[in-house]
Amino acid sequence: MIRSQQLERPHLRLHIPRRDRRQALVPLRSAAARKLDLIVGYQAMALINQDIARAFTPCEEEAERCLTQYRRAER
């Protein structure tokens, strides 16, 4: 009689896509690793910005000279 009164456990079956299962097994990146990636990225951008500034400085200087001459001529 006791057995007949016990509840049967429900049988649950979940479908989890294979992609999601694989993703769950990939370890999450730590915050420190993300910060290091940012540092490396900023260092790379600093070098690129130096090259850009080096390339455009003569153009900016010439434009500034022309603008100064123009302003002086207007007076």
C-alpha positions as CSV (number, residue, x, y, z in Angstrom):
1,M,0.0,0.0,0.0
2,I,2.8,2.4,0.7
3,R,4.2,1.9,-2.9
4,S,0.9,2.8,-4.5
5,Q,0.8,6.1,-2.6
6,Q,4.3,7.2,-3.6
7,L,4.5,9.7,-6.4
8,E,6.2,8.8,-9.6
9,R,9.1,11.1,-10.6
10,P,8.3,13.0,-13.7
11,H,10.4,12.1,-16.7
12,L,11.8,15.3,-18.2
13,R,13.6,15.3,-21.5
14,L,15.2,18.6,-22.6
15,H,16.6,19.1,-26.1
16,I,19.8,21.2,-26.0
17,P,21.3,21.9,-29.4
18,R,24.7,20.6,-30.1
19,R,26.1,24.1,-30.6
20,D,24.9,25.1,-27.2
21,R,26.4,22.0,-25.6
22,R,29.8,22.8,-27.2
23,Q,29.5,26.4,-26.1
24,A,28.9,25.3,-22.5
25,L,32.1,23.4,-22.5
26,V,34.2,26.3,-23.7
27,P,35.9,28.0,-20.7
28,L,34.9,31.6,-20.2
29,R,37.7,34.2,-20.6
30,S,38.8,35.9,-17.4
31,A,38.5,39.6,-16.9
32,A,42.3,39.8,-16.7
33,A,42.6,38.3,-20.1
34,R,40.2,40.8,-21.5
35,K,42.1,43.7,-19.9
36,L,45.4,42.3,-21.4
37,D,43.7,42.2,-24.8
38,L,42.6,45.8,-24.4
39,I,46.2,46.9,-23.5
40,V,47.6,45.1,-26.5
41,G,45.0,46.7,-28.7
42,Y,45.7,50.2,-27.4
43,Q,49.4,49.7,-27.9
44,A,48.9,48.7,-31.5
45,M,46.6,51.7,-32.1
46,A,49.2,54.0,-30.5
47,L,51.7,52.9,-33.2
48,I,49.2,53.3,-35.9
49,N,48.3,56.8,-34.6
50,Q,52.0,57.8,-34.6
51,D,52.3,56.7,-38.2
52,I,49.2,58.7,-39.2
53,A,50.4,61.8,-37.3
54,R,53.8,61.5,-39.0
55,A,52.3,61.2,-42.4
56,F,49.8,64.2,-42.0
57,T,51.9,66.6,-40.0
58,P,53.6,68.2,-43.1
59,C,50.1,68.6,-44.8
60,E,48.8,70.3,-41.7
61,E,51.8,72.6,-41.4
62,E,51.4,73.6,-45.0
63,A,47.7,74.3,-44.6
64,E,48.5,76.4,-41.5
65,R,51.0,78.4,-43.4
66,C,48.6,79.0,-46.2
67,L,45.8,80.0,-43.8
68,T,48.2,82.4,-42.0
69,Q,49.2,84.1,-45.2
70,Y,45.6,84.4,-46.3
71,R,44.7,86.0,-42.9
72,R,47.6,88.5,-43.2
73,A,46.6,89.4,-46.8
74,E,43.0,90.2,-45.7
75,R,44.1,92.9,-43.2
